[in-house]
Amino acid sequence: MRWKTTALAATLAAFAFTGTAAADGELNIFNWGDYTSPDLIKKFEEKYNVKVTITDYDSNDTALAKVRAGGHGFDIVVPSANYVPIWVKEGLLLEARPDQMENFKNVDERWVNVPWDEGRHYTVPWQWGLTGIGVNTKVYGGDINTSAIWLDPPKELVGKINVAPEMNDVLFATIKYFGGDWCTQDKELLKKVRDKLVEAKPKWLAMDYSVVEKLPAGDYAGVYYWNGAIMRSRIKNPDIKFGYPKEGFPYFMDSVAILKDAKNVDNAKLFMNFIMEPDNAALISAFAKYANGIKGSKEFMPKEMQDAPELVVPPEFEKAGEFLATCEPDVQQLYTRIWTDLQK
């Protein structure tokens, strides 16, 4: 009887991975705000009879703090690459083995053996992109391929700038602005970074998550923000142009992971497998305007994404981009102190 029960469980698990099992119940997703395609969720709900609830966050640190505190009730979270090792090390993620799921064959080889989750035992790709510059060219017509836009803003943009509320993206670009390397412990350089950020902040209007509405509407004239959101802004207002900071800019990949204390693990695994189908991955990208890491998804995407200036990095700026590594804890503490000073 024990063998039969085990065999039945294995069979059901296999059905779950192939996406053919009938499901029901709930799924609670904790994701970045304005980042989840309603069409994707509707399709998943209808296919599996699962009620999906989405709760938003605006930064990796916000999400991590919420889950660390416990009692959150979430099944899925979507951390950025350099945060995944932190989640794993702290025992917050389930080793869900998405690499054994049926649709894992669709993951682009580039995104399989990644340093933050070698072989993908915990996560599957959601979207990837970079942090760059968005400017309303009716307000400012100068060079926008520089972090000076928000660190030493021209007078036309003073008081009209929004900066992403994401610590590592902000610190990375500022460290690069001074010619440093990510994860540096050079305290003299980090003092320059801190002083520059504290000096620049009064020239900003906000450190806000809502750009897609406010940038095209003219509430902001310049932003240091994520490329997909700036593309969505440009579609609404063609005066918006995208710039690649020549001093250096960070790439990111956000990935779906299942929380160790998830209550709806089977439905979470169904969702993981579901988003690795090319047409479903394309729904994710079509909504938020980022690349996704799933082979075959491009043919399902809108034509406007094929050669968008926010998504195709010009050759002269390719070497300026760098994926954020996970810094050692003592370095992260130094960066957190700078960030804390900036929030005062």
Disulfide bonds with the S-S distance in Angstrom:
Cys183-Cys327 2.09
